[in-house]
Amino acid sequence: MDDLKKPEVFAAYYEKVYRELYYFALHTLKNPQDAEDAVSETVTDAFAAVEKLRDNEKFRAWIFQILSNKCRRKLKEYTQKDEYWKEDGGEKW
């Protein structure tokens, strides 16, 4: 079994799913920059928590779950910001 704690091993696994992660985030968030940010944050979080992954065969599902949760939180933030602007009359100042 590969040691995902090693950056080069983790990177190899990540490279296999990067495109899918990005397109999932783009489809969900509808913004390329937000999608890139979500994927970047996901990879950072996943690498920091890689010891929690018990089966390397489940890497794809595991990292997608992290991304899905991150996208859900970002969408919630969008909604909250939108509500704030509506309550404020849409004015910044």
PyMOL Python script that loads the backbone (N, CA, C, O; Angstrom):
from pymol import cmd

cmd.read_pdbstr("""\
ATOM      1  N   MET A   1       0.846  -1.184   0.000  1.00  0.00           N
ATOM      2  CA  MET A   1       0.000   0.000   0.000  1.00  0.00           C
ATOM      3  C   MET A   1       0.888   1.244   0.000  1.00  0.00           C
ATOM      4  O   MET A   1       1.847   1.330   0.767  1.00  0.00           O
ATOM      5  N   ASP A   2       0.561   2.209  -0.869  1.00  0.00           N
ATOM      6  CA  ASP A   2       1.329   3.448  -0.969  1.00  0.00           C
ATOM      7  C   ASP A   2       1.153   4.282   0.293  1.00  0.00           C
ATOM      8  O   ASP A   2       0.106   4.252   0.940  1.00  0.00           O
ATOM      9  N   ASP A   3       2.192   5.020   0.622  1.00  0.00           N
ATOM     10  CA  ASP A   3       2.149   5.889   1.792  1.00  0.00           C
ATOM     11  C   ASP A   3       1.730   7.288   1.359  1.00  0.00           C
ATOM     12  O   ASP A   3       2.557   8.075   0.899  1.00  0.00           O
ATOM     13  N   LEU A   4       0.444   7.597   1.508  1.00  0.00           N
ATOM     14  CA  LEU A   4      -0.088   8.883   1.081  1.00  0.00           C
ATOM     15  C   LEU A   4       0.433  10.049   1.911  1.00  0.00           C
ATOM     16  O   LEU A   4       0.202  11.206   1.558  1.00  0.00           O
ATOM     17  N   LYS A   5       1.127   9.768   3.001  1.00  0.00           N
ATOM     18  CA  LYS A   5       1.716  10.844   3.802  1.00  0.00           C
ATOM     19  C   LYS A   5       2.919  11.454   3.101  1.00  0.00           C
ATOM     20  O   LYS A   5       3.350  12.557   3.436  1.00  0.00           O
ATOM     21  N   LYS A   6       3.458  10.733   2.129  1.00  0.00           N
ATOM     22  CA  LYS A   6       4.578  11.253   1.346  1.00  0.00           C
ATOM     23  C   LYS A   6       4.007  12.184   0.271  1.00  0.00           C
ATOM     24  O   LYS A   6       3.126  11.785  -0.491  1.00  0.00           O
ATOM     25  N   PRO A   7       4.505  13.420   0.210  1.00  0.00           N
ATOM     26  CA  PRO A   7       3.957  14.381  -0.752  1.00  0.00           C
ATOM     27  C   PRO A   7       3.942  13.883  -2.201  1.00  0.00           C
ATOM     28  O   PRO A   7       2.988  14.147  -2.934  1.00  0.00           O
ATOM     29  N   GLU A   8       4.984  13.168  -2.617  1.00  0.00           N
ATOM     30  CA  GLU A   8       5.030  12.715  -4.009  1.00  0.00           C
ATOM     31  C   GLU A   8       3.982  11.634  -4.287  1.00  0.00           C
ATOM     32  O   GLU A   8       3.465  11.549  -5.401  1.00  0.00           O
ATOM     33  N   VAL A   9       3.672  10.820  -3.300  1.00  0.00           N
ATOM     34  CA  VAL A   9       2.639   9.788  -3.465  1.00  0.00           C
ATOM     35  C   VAL A   9       1.266  10.449  -3.489  1.00  0.00           C
ATOM     36  O   VAL A   9       0.431  10.140  -4.340  1.00  0.00           O
ATOM     37  N   PHE A  10       1.040  11.364  -2.545  1.00  0.00           N
ATOM     38  CA  PHE A  10      -0.230  12.092  -2.503  1.00  0.00           C
ATOM     39  C   PHE A  10      -0.443  12.824  -3.826  1.00  0.00           C
ATOM     40  O   PHE A  10      -1.540  12.793  -4.384  1.00  0.00           O
ATOM     41  N   ALA A  11       0.599  13.480  -4.327  1.00  0.00           N
ATOM     42  CA  ALA A  11       0.508  14.225  -5.593  1.00  0.00           C
ATOM     43  C   ALA A  11       0.123  13.312  -6.754  1.00  0.00           C
ATOM     44  O   ALA A  11      -0.656  13.705  -7.623  1.00  0.00           O
ATOM     45  N   ALA A  12       0.659  12.111  -6.772  1.00  0.00           N
ATOM     46  CA  ALA A  12       0.327  11.169  -7.846  1.00  0.00           C
ATOM     47  C   ALA A  12      -1.152  10.786  -7.804  1.00  0.00           C
ATOM     48  O   ALA A  12      -1.804  10.710  -8.845  1.00  0.00           O
ATOM     49  N   TYR A  13      -1.676  10.549  -6.620  1.00  0.00           N
ATOM     50  CA  TYR A  13      -3.098  10.234  -6.478  1.00  0.00           C
ATOM     51  C   TYR A  13      -3.952  11.437  -6.887  1.00  0.00           C
ATOM     52  O   TYR A  13      -4.949  11.291  -7.594  1.00  0.00           O
ATOM     53  N   TYR A  14      -3.548  12.624  -6.434  1.00  0.00           N
ATOM     54  CA  TYR A  14      -4.281  13.850  -6.717  1.00  0.00           C
ATOM     55  C   TYR A  14      -4.317  14.149  -8.215  1.00  0.00           C
ATOM     56  O   TYR A  14      -5.349  14.560  -8.745  1.00  0.00           O
ATOM     57  N   GLU A  15      -3.190  13.943  -8.893  1.00  0.00           N
ATOM     58  CA  GLU A  15      -3.132  14.212 -10.332  1.00  0.00           C
ATOM     59  C   GLU A  15      -4.154  13.386 -11.105  1.00  0.00           C
ATOM     60  O   GLU A  15      -4.642  13.819 -12.149  1.00  0.00           O
ATOM     61  N   LYS A  16      -4.473  12.216 -10.603  1.00  0.00           N
ATOM     62  CA  LYS A  16      -5.435  11.343 -11.284  1.00  0.00           C
ATOM     63  C   LYS A  16      -6.855  11.869 -11.209  1.00  0.00           C
ATOM     64  O   LYS A  16      -7.680  11.529 -12.057  1.00  0.00           O
ATOM     65  N   VAL A  17      -7.161  12.693 -10.209  1.00  0.00           N
ATOM     66  CA  VAL A  17      -8.539  13.162 -10.013  1.00  0.00           C
ATOM     67  C   VAL A  17      -8.699  14.673 -10.140  1.00  0.00           C
ATOM     68  O   VAL A  17      -9.808  15.192 -10.007  1.00  0.00           O
ATOM     69  N   TYR A  18      -7.600  15.384 -10.397  1.00  0.00           N
ATOM     70  CA  TYR A  18      -7.671  16.849 -10.416  1.00  0.00           C
ATOM     71  C   TYR A  18      -8.759  17.383 -11.340  1.00  0.00           C
ATOM     72  O   TYR A  18      -9.582  18.202 -10.930  1.00  0.00           O
ATOM     73  N   ARG A  19      -8.761  16.922 -12.580  1.00  0.00           N
ATOM     74  CA  ARG A  19      -9.742  17.448 -13.545  1.00  0.00           C
ATOM     75  C   ARG A  19     -11.169  17.228 -13.075  1.00  0.00           C
ATOM     76  O   ARG A  19     -12.007  18.123 -13.176  1.00  0.00           O
ATOM     77  N   GLU A  20     -11.443  16.042 -12.564  1.00  0.00           N
ATOM     78  CA  GLU A  20     -12.793  15.757 -12.071  1.00  0.00           C
ATOM     79  C   GLU A  20     -13.150  16.667 -10.899  1.00  0.00           C
ATOM     80  O   GLU A  20     -14.274  17.158 -10.806  1.00  0.00           O
ATOM     81  N   LEU A  21     -12.192  16.886 -10.012  1.00  0.00           N
ATOM     82  CA  LEU A  21     -12.432  17.769  -8.870  1.00  0.00           C
ATOM     83  C   LEU A  21     -12.753  19.186  -9.354  1.00  0.00           C
ATOM     84  O   LEU A  21     -13.713  19.810  -8.901  1.00  0.00           O
ATOM     85  N   TYR A  22     -11.939  19.674 -10.273  1.00  0.00           N
ATOM     86  CA  TYR A  22     -12.135  21.031 -10.773  1.00  0.00           C
ATOM     87  C   TYR A  22     -13.496  21.177 -11.458  1.00  0.00           C
ATOM     88  O   TYR A  22     -14.222  22.134 -11.188  1.00  0.00           O
ATOM     89  N   TYR A  23     -13.844  20.246 -12.333  1.00  0.00           N
ATOM     90  CA  TYR A  23     -15.117  20.360 -13.045  1.00  0.00           C
ATOM     91  C   TYR A  23     -16.308  20.207 -12.114  1.00  0.00           C
ATOM     92  O   TYR A  23     -17.345  20.833 -12.327  1.00  0.00           O
ATOM     93  N   PHE A  24     -16.172  19.386 -11.090  1.00  0.00           N
ATOM     94  CA  PHE A  24     -17.231  19.282 -10.090  1.00  0.00           C
ATOM     95  C   PHE A  24     -17.424  20.625  -9.394  1.00  0.00           C
ATOM     96  O   PHE A  24     -18.549  21.105  -9.252  1.00  0.00           O
ATOM     97  N   ALA A  25     -16.310  21.229  -8.960  1.00  0.00           N
ATOM     98  CA  ALA A  25     -16.386  22.516  -8.266  1.00  0.00           C
ATOM     99  C   ALA A  25     -16.914  23.607  -9.198  1.00  0.00           C
ATOM    100  O   ALA A  25     -17.713  24.444  -8.779  1.00  0.00           O
ATOM    101  N   LEU A  26     -16.480  23.604 -10.441  1.00  0.00           N
ATOM    102  CA  LEU A  26     -16.948  24.601 -11.398  1.00  0.00           C
ATOM    103  C   LEU A  26     -18.445  24.454 -11.650  1.00  0.00           C
ATOM    104  O   LEU A  26     -19.174  25.446 -11.687  1.00  0.00           O
ATOM    105  N   HIS A  27     -18.892  23.239 -11.820  1.00  0.00           N
ATOM    106  CA  HIS A  27     -20.323  22.988 -12.036  1.00  0.00           C
ATOM    107  C   HIS A  27     -21.132  23.437 -10.813  1.00  0.00           C
ATOM    108  O   HIS A  27     -22.220  23.995 -10.954  1.00  0.00           O
ATOM    109  N   THR A  28     -20.604  23.196  -9.636  1.00  0.00           N
ATOM    110  CA  THR A  28     -21.325  23.529  -8.405  1.00  0.00           C
ATOM    111  C   THR A  28     -21.304  25.023  -8.115  1.00  0.00           C
ATOM    112  O   THR A  28     -22.332  25.605  -7.770  1.00  0.00           O
ATOM    113  N   LEU A  29     -20.137  25.646  -8.253  1.00  0.00           N
ATOM    114  CA  LEU A  29     -19.975  27.042  -7.846  1.00  0.00           C
ATOM    115  C   LEU A  29     -20.192  28.044  -8.971  1.00  0.00           C
ATOM    116  O   LEU A  29     -20.416  29.226  -8.712  1.00  0.00           O
ATOM    117  N   LYS A  30     -20.127  27.583 -10.218  1.00  0.00           N
ATOM    118  CA  LYS A  30     -20.382  28.418 -11.397  1.00  0.00           C
ATOM    119  C   LYS A  30     -19.388  29.568 -11.566  1.00  0.00           C
ATOM    120  O   LYS A  30     -19.712  30.578 -12.191  1.00  0.00           O
ATOM    121  N   ASN A  31     -18.190  29.424 -11.018  1.00  0.00           N
ATOM    122  CA  ASN A  31     -17.195  30.482 -11.115  1.00  0.00           C
ATOM    123  C   ASN A  31     -15.807  29.835 -11.141  1.00  0.00           C
ATOM    124  O   ASN A  31     -15.437  29.137 -10.197  1.00  0.00           O
ATOM    125  N   PRO A  32     -15.046  30.057 -12.200  1.00  0.00           N
ATOM    126  CA  PRO A  32     -13.732  29.398 -12.323  1.00  0.00           C
ATOM    127  C   PRO A  32     -12.774  29.689 -11.162  1.00  0.00           C
ATOM    128  O   PRO A  32     -12.108  28.780 -10.666  1.00  0.00           O
ATOM    129  N   GLN A  33     -12.704  30.940 -10.733  1.00  0.00           N
ATOM    130  CA  GLN A  33     -11.783  31.280  -9.645  1.00  0.00           C
ATOM    131  C   GLN A  33     -12.212  30.611  -8.333  1.00  0.00           C
ATOM    132  O   GLN A  33     -11.375  30.101  -7.588  1.00  0.00           O
ATOM    133  N   ASP A  34     -13.508  30.616  -8.059  1.00  0.00           N
ATOM    134  CA  ASP A  34     -14.002  29.950  -6.849  1.00  0.00           C
ATOM    135  C   ASP A  34     -13.765  28.454  -6.912  1.00  0.00           C
ATOM    136  O   ASP A  34     -13.462  27.825  -5.898  1.00  0.00           O
ATOM    137  N   ALA A  35     -13.904  27.881  -8.106  1.00  0.00           N
ATOM    138  CA  ALA A  35     -13.663  26.443  -8.279  1.00  0.00           C
ATOM    139  C   ALA A  35     -12.199  26.121  -8.009  1.00  0.00           C
ATOM    140  O   ALA A  35     -11.893  25.153  -7.313  1.00  0.00           O
ATOM    141  N   GLU A  36     -11.297  26.927  -8.557  1.00  0.00           N
ATOM    142  CA  GLU A  36      -9.866  26.715  -8.318  1.00  0.00           C
ATOM    143  C   GLU A  36      -9.544  26.842  -6.829  1.00  0.00           C
ATOM    144  O   GLU A  36      -8.789  26.042  -6.277  1.00  0.00           O
ATOM    145  N   ASP A  37     -10.123  27.853  -6.191  1.00  0.00           N
ATOM    146  CA  ASP A  37      -9.892  28.049  -4.752  1.00  0.00           C
ATOM    147  C   ASP A  37     -10.395  26.854  -3.951  1.00  0.00           C
ATOM    148  O   ASP A  37      -9.718  26.381  -3.038  1.00  0.00           O
ATOM    149  N   ALA A  38     -11.582  26.370  -4.294  1.00  0.00           N
ATOM    150  CA  ALA A  38     -12.164  25.243  -3.566  1.00  0.00           C
ATOM    151  C   ALA A  38     -11.296  23.993  -3.715  1.00  0.00           C
ATOM    152  O   ALA A  38     -11.075  23.268  -2.746  1.00  0.00           O
ATOM    153  N   VAL A  39     -10.813  23.748  -4.914  1.00  0.00           N
ATOM    154  CA  VAL A  39      -9.964  22.574  -5.143  1.00  0.00           C
ATOM    155  C   VAL A  39      -8.643  22.724  -4.386  1.00  0.00           C
ATOM    156  O   VAL A  39      -8.168  21.777  -3.758  1.00  0.00           O
ATOM    157  N   SER A  40      -8.064  23.900  -4.451  1.00  0.00           N
ATOM    158  CA  SER A  40      -6.801  24.144  -3.749  1.00  0.00           C
ATOM    159  C   SER A  40      -6.960  23.944  -2.237  1.00  0.00           C
ATOM    160  O   SER A  40      -6.130  23.294  -1.601  1.00  0.00           O
ATOM    161  N   GLU A  41      -8.022  24.504  -1.673  1.00  0.00           N
ATOM    162  CA  GLU A  41      -8.290  24.339  -0.242  1.00  0.00           C
ATOM    163  C   GLU A  41      -8.545  22.874   0.099  1.00  0.00           C
ATOM    164  O   GLU A  41      -8.122  22.389   1.148  1.00  0.00           O
ATOM    165  N   THR A  42      -9.232  22.184  -0.785  1.00  0.00           N
ATOM    166  CA  THR A  42      -9.531  20.767  -0.571  1.00  0.00           C
ATOM    167  C   THR A  42      -8.255  19.942  -0.511  1.00  0.00           C
ATOM    168  O   THR A  42      -8.102  19.090   0.364  1.00  0.00           O
ATOM    169  N   VAL A  43      -7.341  20.194  -1.438  1.00  0.00           N
ATOM    170  CA  VAL A  43      -6.093  19.439  -1.474  1.00  0.00           C
ATOM    171  C   VAL A  43      -5.279  19.704  -0.211  1.00  0.00           C
ATOM    172  O   VAL A  43      -4.708  18.782   0.371  1.00  0.00           O
ATOM    173  N   THR A  44      -5.227  20.951   0.205  1.00  0.00           N
ATOM    174  CA  THR A  44      -4.507  21.303   1.431  1.00  0.00           C
ATOM    175  C   THR A  44      -5.115  20.589   2.638  1.00  0.00           C
ATOM    176  O   THR A  44      -4.402  20.000   3.449  1.00  0.00           O
ATOM    177  N   ASP A  45      -6.434  20.650   2.742  1.00  0.00           N
ATOM    178  CA  ASP A  45      -7.131  19.998   3.862  1.00  0.00           C
ATOM    179  C   ASP A  45      -6.950  18.484   3.817  1.00  0.00           C
ATOM    180  O   ASP A  45      -6.730  17.845   4.846  1.00  0.00           O
ATOM    181  N   ALA A  46      -7.043  17.922   2.620  1.00  0.00           N
ATOM    182  CA  ALA A  46      -6.920  16.468   2.474  1.00  0.00           C
ATOM    183  C   ALA A  46      -5.529  15.993   2.869  1.00  0.00           C
ATOM    184  O   ALA A  46      -5.383  14.995   3.575  1.00  0.00           O
ATOM    185  N   PHE A  47      -4.515  16.706   2.413  1.00  0.00           N
ATOM    186  CA  PHE A  47      -3.159  16.293   2.757  1.00  0.00           C
ATOM    187  C   PHE A  47      -2.929  16.397   4.265  1.00  0.00           C
ATOM    188  O   PHE A  47      -2.262  15.546   4.854  1.00  0.00           O
ATOM    189  N   ALA A  48      -3.477  17.436   4.885  1.00  0.00           N
ATOM    190  CA  ALA A  48      -3.325  17.605   6.334  1.00  0.00           C
ATOM    191  C   ALA A  48      -4.037  16.497   7.114  1.00  0.00           C
ATOM    192  O   ALA A  48      -3.646  16.170   8.234  1.00  0.00           O
ATOM    193  N   ALA A  49      -5.089  15.920   6.512  1.00  0.00           N
ATOM    194  CA  ALA A  49      -5.880  14.899   7.204  1.00  0.00           C
ATOM    195  C   ALA A  49      -5.702  13.508   6.616  1.00  0.00           C
ATOM    196  O   ALA A  49      -6.498  12.613   6.902  1.00  0.00           O
ATOM    197  N   VAL A  50      -4.681  13.312   5.808  1.00  0.00           N
ATOM    198  CA  VAL A  50      -4.532  12.054   5.072  1.00  0.00           C
ATOM    199  C   VAL A  50      -4.436  10.825   5.985  1.00  0.00           C
ATOM    200  O   VAL A  50      -4.789   9.721   5.570  1.00  0.00           O
ATOM    201  N   GLU A  51      -3.970  11.004   7.198  1.00  0.00           N
ATOM    202  CA  GLU A  51      -3.876   9.848   8.110  1.00  0.00           C
ATOM    203  C   GLU A  51      -5.253   9.280   8.473  1.00  0.00           C
ATOM    204  O   GLU A  51      -5.354   8.154   8.961  1.00  0.00           O
ATOM    205  N   LYS A  52      -6.312  10.065   8.234  1.00  0.00           N
ATOM    206  CA  LYS A  52      -7.679   9.585   8.509  1.00  0.00           C
ATOM    207  C   LYS A  52      -8.189   8.636   7.421  1.00  0.00           C
ATOM    208  O   LYS A  52      -9.138   7.884   7.642  1.00  0.00           O
ATOM    209  N   LEU A  53      -7.560   8.675   6.255  1.00  0.00           N
ATOM    210  CA  LEU A  53      -7.957   7.787   5.170  1.00  0.00           C
ATOM    211  C   LEU A  53      -7.378   6.409   5.436  1.00  0.00           C
ATOM    212  O   LEU A  53      -6.159   6.241   5.463  1.00  0.00           O
ATOM    213  N   ARG A  54      -8.231   5.436   5.630  1.00  0.00           N
ATOM    214  CA  ARG A  54      -7.790   4.091   6.007  1.00  0.00           C
ATOM    215  C   ARG A  54      -7.493   3.193   4.807  1.00  0.00           C
ATOM    216  O   ARG A  54      -6.739   2.225   4.911  1.00  0.00           O
ATOM    217  N   ASP A  55      -8.095   3.526   3.672  1.00  0.00           N
ATOM    218  CA  ASP A  55      -7.955   2.676   2.485  1.00  0.00           C
ATOM    219  C   ASP A  55      -7.649   3.557   1.277  1.00  0.00           C
ATOM    220  O   ASP A  55      -8.499   4.335   0.843  1.00  0.00           O
ATOM    221  N   ASN A  56      -6.459   3.439   0.744  1.00  0.00           N
ATOM    222  CA  ASN A  56      -6.063   4.263  -0.393  1.00  0.00           C
ATOM    223  C   ASN A  56      -6.978   4.090  -1.603  1.00  0.00           C
ATOM    224  O   ASN A  56      -7.097   4.996  -2.428  1.00  0.00           O
ATOM    225  N   GLU A  57      -7.616   2.946  -1.708  1.00  0.00           N
ATOM    226  CA  GLU A  57      -8.533   2.693  -2.819  1.00  0.00           C
ATOM    227  C   GLU A  57      -9.739   3.636  -2.765  1.00  0.00           C
ATOM    228  O   GLU A  57     -10.427   3.830  -3.767  1.00  0.00           O
ATOM    229  N   LYS A  58      -9.983   4.208  -1.612  1.00  0.00           N
ATOM    230  CA  LYS A  58     -11.129   5.110  -1.438  1.00  0.00           C
ATOM    231  C   LYS A  58     -10.727   6.574  -1.514  1.00  0.00           C
ATOM    232  O   LYS A  58     -11.509   7.454  -1.155  1.00  0.00           O
ATOM    233  N   PHE A  59      -9.507   6.840  -1.979  1.00  0.00           N
ATOM    234  CA  PHE A  59      -9.001   8.207  -2.067  1.00  0.00           C
ATOM    235  C   PHE A  59      -9.936   9.123  -2.853  1.00  0.00           C
ATOM    236  O   PHE A  59     -10.267  10.220  -2.402  1.00  0.00           O
ATOM    237  N   ARG A  60     -10.354   8.666  -4.022  1.00  0.00           N
ATOM    238  CA  ARG A  60     -11.208   9.490  -4.881  1.00  0.00           C
ATOM    239  C   ARG A  60     -12.500   9.876  -4.169  1.00  0.00           C
ATOM    240  O   ARG A  60     -12.859  11.053  -4.138  1.00  0.00           O
ATOM    241  N   ALA A  61     -13.187   8.918  -3.608  1.00  0.00           N
ATOM    242  CA  ALA A  61     -14.443   9.212  -2.911  1.00  0.00           C
ATOM    243  C   ALA A  61     -14.203  10.125  -1.704  1.00  0.00           C
ATOM    244  O   ALA A  61     -14.989  11.032  -1.432  1.00  0.00           O
ATOM    245  N   TRP A  62     -13.126   9.875  -1.000  1.00  0.00           N
ATOM    246  CA  TRP A  62     -12.790  10.645   0.195  1.00  0.00           C
ATOM    247  C   TRP A  62     -12.514  12.107  -0.149  1.00  0.00           C
ATOM    248  O   TRP A  62     -13.039  13.006   0.508  1.00  0.00           O
ATOM    249  N   ILE A  63     -11.701  12.350  -1.166  1.00  0.00           N
ATOM    250  CA  ILE A  63     -11.359  13.735  -1.510  1.00  0.00           C
ATOM    251  C   ILE A  63     -12.555  14.452  -2.140  1.00  0.00           C
ATOM    252  O   ILE A  63     -12.709  15.663  -1.979  1.00  0.00           O
ATOM    253  N   PHE A  64     -13.399  13.708  -2.856  1.00  0.00           N
ATOM    254  CA  PHE A  64     -14.616  14.318  -3.395  1.00  0.00           C
ATOM    255  C   PHE A  64     -15.573  14.716  -2.276  1.00  0.00           C
ATOM    256  O   PHE A  64     -16.262  15.731  -2.386  1.00  0.00           O
ATOM    257  N   GLN A  65     -15.623  13.945  -1.221  1.00  0.00           N
ATOM    258  CA  GLN A  65     -16.483  14.296  -0.092  1.00  0.00           C
ATOM    259  C   GLN A  65     -15.991  15.583   0.565  1.00  0.00           C
ATOM    260  O   GLN A  65     -16.793  16.435   0.947  1.00  0.00           O
ATOM    261  N   ILE A  66     -14.683  15.720   0.695  1.00  0.00           N
ATOM    262  CA  ILE A  66     -14.112  16.950   1.251  1.00  0.00           C
ATOM    263  C   ILE A  66     -14.478  18.139   0.356  1.00  0.00           C
ATOM    264  O   ILE A  66     -14.895  19.188   0.848  1.00  0.00           O
ATOM    265  N   LEU A  67     -14.320  17.968  -0.954  1.00  0.00           N
ATOM    266  CA  LEU A  67     -14.646  19.036  -1.898  1.00  0.00           C
ATOM    267  C   LEU A  67     -16.137  19.364  -1.868  1.00  0.00           C
ATOM    268  O   LEU A  67     -16.519  20.534  -1.881  1.00  0.00           O
ATOM    269  N   SER A  68     -16.956  18.354  -1.830  1.00  0.00           N
ATOM    270  CA  SER A  68     -18.400  18.567  -1.784  1.00  0.00           C
ATOM    271  C   SER A  68     -18.793  19.393  -0.558  1.00  0.00           C
ATOM    272  O   SER A  68     -19.589  20.326  -0.657  1.00  0.00           O
ATOM    273  N   ASN A  69     -18.236  19.046   0.572  1.00  0.00           N
ATOM    274  CA  ASN A  69     -18.523  19.805   1.805  1.00  0.00           C
ATOM    275  C   ASN A  69     -18.034  21.244   1.679  1.00  0.00           C
ATOM    276  O   ASN A  69     -18.714  22.176   2.108  1.00  0.00           O
ATOM    277  N   LYS A  70     -16.872  21.418   1.100  1.00  0.00           N
ATOM    278  CA  LYS A  70     -16.311  22.764   0.926  1.00  0.00           C
ATOM    279  C   LYS A  70     -17.194  23.593  -0.009  1.00  0.00           C
ATOM    280  O   LYS A  70     -17.464  24.761   0.275  1.00  0.00           O
ATOM    281  N   CYS A  71     -17.641  23.011  -1.104  1.00  0.00           N
ATOM    282  CA  CYS A  71     -18.526  23.719  -2.032  1.00  0.00           C
ATOM    283  C   CYS A  71     -19.854  24.068  -1.362  1.00  0.00           C
ATOM    284  O   CYS A  71     -20.385  25.161  -1.560  1.00  0.00           O
ATOM    285  N   ARG A  72     -20.377  23.159  -0.588  1.00  0.00           N
ATOM    286  CA  ARG A  72     -21.639  23.413   0.124  1.00  0.00           C
ATOM    287  C   ARG A  72     -21.484  24.611   1.063  1.00  0.00           C
ATOM    288  O   ARG A  72     -22.364  25.469   1.133  1.00  0.00           O
ATOM    289  N   ARG A  73     -20.349  24.667   1.792  1.00  0.00           N
ATOM    290  CA  ARG A  73     -20.105  25.801   2.693  1.00  0.00           C
ATOM    291  C   ARG A  73     -19.971  27.110   1.909  1.00  0.00           C
ATOM    292  O   ARG A  73     -20.470  28.151   2.337  1.00  0.00           O
ATOM    293  N   LYS A  74     -19.299  27.050   0.766  1.00  0.00           N
ATOM    294  CA  LYS A  74     -19.147  28.261  -0.041  1.00  0.00           C
ATOM    295  C   LYS A  74     -20.505  28.735  -0.564  1.00  0.00           C
ATOM    296  O   LYS A  74     -20.772  29.937  -0.580  1.00  0.00           O
ATOM    297  N   LEU A  75     -21.345  27.826  -0.983  1.00  0.00           N
ATOM    298  CA  LEU A  75     -22.676  28.207  -1.455  1.00  0.00           C
ATOM    299  C   LEU A  75     -23.495  28.829  -0.314  1.00  0.00           C
ATOM    300  O   LEU A  75     -24.248  29.778  -0.529  1.00  0.00           O
ATOM    301  N   LYS A  76     -23.346  28.300   0.862  1.00  0.00           N
ATOM    302  CA  LYS A  76     -24.035  28.858   2.028  1.00  0.00           C
ATOM    303  C   LYS A  76     -23.532  30.276   2.296  1.00  0.00           C
ATOM    304  O   LYS A  76     -24.321  31.169   2.608  1.00  0.00           O
ATOM    305  N   GLU A  77     -22.218  30.482   2.174  1.00  0.00           N
ATOM    306  CA  GLU A  77     -21.647  31.822   2.346  1.00  0.00           C
ATOM    307  C   GLU A  77     -22.212  32.780   1.297  1.00  0.00           C
ATOM    308  O   GLU A  77     -22.531  33.925   1.617  1.00  0.00           O
ATOM    309  N   TYR A  78     -22.339  32.326   0.052  1.00  0.00           N
ATOM    310  CA  TYR A  78     -22.904  33.169  -1.003  1.00  0.00           C
ATOM    311  C   TYR A  78     -24.315  33.605  -0.617  1.00  0.00           C
ATOM    312  O   TYR A  78     -24.674  34.775  -0.757  1.00  0.00           O
ATOM    313  N   THR A  79     -25.105  32.658  -0.133  1.00  0.00           N
ATOM    314  CA  THR A  79     -26.482  32.947   0.247  1.00  0.00           C
ATOM    315  C   THR A  79     -26.523  33.958   1.384  1.00  0.00           C
ATOM    316  O   THR A  79     -27.325  34.891   1.362  1.00  0.00           O
ATOM    317  N   GLN A  80     -25.662  33.774   2.371  1.00  0.00           N
ATOM    318  CA  GLN A  80     -25.626  34.697   3.499  1.00  0.00           C
ATOM    319  C   GLN A  80     -25.202  36.087   3.053  1.00  0.00           C
ATOM    320  O   GLN A  80     -25.776  37.077   3.507  1.00  0.00           O
ATOM    321  N   LYS A  81     -24.216  36.183   2.180  1.00  0.00           N
ATOM    322  CA  LYS A  81     -23.779  37.485   1.672  1.00  0.00           C
ATOM    323  C   LYS A  81     -24.894  38.140   0.877  1.00  0.00           C
ATOM    324  O   LYS A  81     -25.118  39.345   0.992  1.00  0.00           O
ATOM    325  N   ASP A  82     -25.598  37.347   0.066  1.00  0.00           N
ATOM    326  CA  ASP A  82     -26.699  37.868  -0.733  1.00  0.00           C
ATOM    327  C   ASP A  82     -27.789  38.418   0.175  1.00  0.00           C
ATOM    328  O   ASP A  82     -28.339  39.488  -0.085  1.00  0.00           O
ATOM    329  N   GLU A  83     -28.101  37.685   1.239  1.00  0.00           N
ATOM    330  CA  GLU A  83     -29.111  38.144   2.194  1.00  0.00           C
ATOM    331  C   GLU A  83     -28.667  39.442   2.856  1.00  0.00           C
ATOM    332  O   GLU A  83     -29.484  40.338   3.070  1.00  0.00           O
ATOM    333  N   TYR A  84     -27.377  39.555   3.183  1.00  0.00           N
ATOM    334  CA  TYR A  84     -26.845  40.757   3.803  1.00  0.00           C
ATOM    335  C   TYR A  84     -27.050  41.961   2.886  1.00  0.00           C
ATOM    336  O   TYR A  84     -27.501  43.019   3.322  1.00  0.00           O
ATOM    337  N   TRP A  85     -26.708  41.781   1.598  1.00  0.00           N
ATOM    338  CA  TRP A  85     -26.833  42.900   0.664  1.00  0.00           C
ATOM    339  C   TRP A  85     -28.290  43.272   0.455  1.00  0.00           C
ATOM    340  O   TRP A  85     -28.608  44.451   0.300  1.00  0.00           O
ATOM    341  N   LYS A  86     -29.180  42.288   0.447  1.00  0.00           N
ATOM    342  CA  LYS A  86     -30.603  42.580   0.282  1.00  0.00           C
ATOM    343  C   LYS A  86     -31.132  43.361   1.487  1.00  0.00           C
ATOM    344  O   LYS A  86     -31.899  44.311   1.328  1.00  0.00           O
ATOM    345  N   GLU A  87     -30.719  42.959   2.689  1.00  0.00           N
ATOM    346  CA  GLU A  87     -31.162  43.641   3.907  1.00  0.00           C
ATOM    347  C   GLU A  87     -30.622  45.060   3.965  1.00  0.00           C
ATOM    348  O   GLU A  87     -31.267  45.954   4.512  1.00  0.00           O
ATOM    349  N   ASP A  88     -29.458  45.264   3.410  1.00  0.00           N
ATOM    350  CA  ASP A  88     -28.788  46.564   3.444  1.00  0.00           C
ATOM    351  C   ASP A  88     -29.223  47.455   2.277  1.00  0.00           C
ATOM    352  O   ASP A  88     -28.693  48.552   2.102  1.00  0.00           O
ATOM    353  N   GLY A  89     -30.152  47.001   1.507  1.00  0.00           N
ATOM    354  CA  GLY A  89     -30.603  47.784   0.369  1.00  0.00           C
ATOM    355  C   GLY A  89     -29.679  47.698  -0.825  1.00  0.00           C
ATOM    356  O   GLY A  89     -29.817  48.457  -1.785  1.00  0.00           O
ATOM    357  N   GLY A  90     -28.731  46.766  -0.766  1.00  0.00           N
ATOM    358  CA  GLY A  90     -27.826  46.558  -1.890  1.00  0.00           C
ATOM    359  C   GLY A  90     -26.696  47.540  -1.964  1.00  0.00           C
ATOM    360  O   GLY A  90     -25.933  47.522  -2.930  1.00  0.00           O
ATOM    361  N   GLU A  91     -26.557  48.400  -0.977  1.00  0.00           N
ATOM    362  CA  GLU A  91     -25.501  49.412  -0.986  1.00  0.00           C
ATOM    363  C   GLU A  91     -24.322  48.966  -0.153  1.00  0.00           C
ATOM    364  O   GLU A  91     -24.482  48.398   0.927  1.00  0.00           O
ATOM    365  N   LYS A  92     -23.137  49.231  -0.670  1.00  0.00           N
ATOM    366  CA  LYS A  92     -21.917  48.841   0.050  1.00  0.00           C
ATOM    367  C   LYS A  92     -21.665  49.731   1.256  1.00  0.00           C
ATOM    368  O   LYS A  92     -21.190  49.248   2.284  1.00  0.00           O
ATOM    369  N   TRP A  93     -21.965  50.989   1.158  1.00  0.00           N
ATOM    370  CA  TRP A  93     -21.590  51.932   2.219  1.00  0.00           C
ATOM    371  C   TRP A  93     -22.782  52.396   2.966  1.00  0.00           C
ATOM    372  O   TRP A  93     -22.656  53.194   3.895  1.00  0.00           O
TER     373      TRP A  93
END
""", "prot")
cmd.dss("prot")
cmd.show_as("cartoon", "prot")
cmd.util.cbc("prot")
cmd.orient("prot")
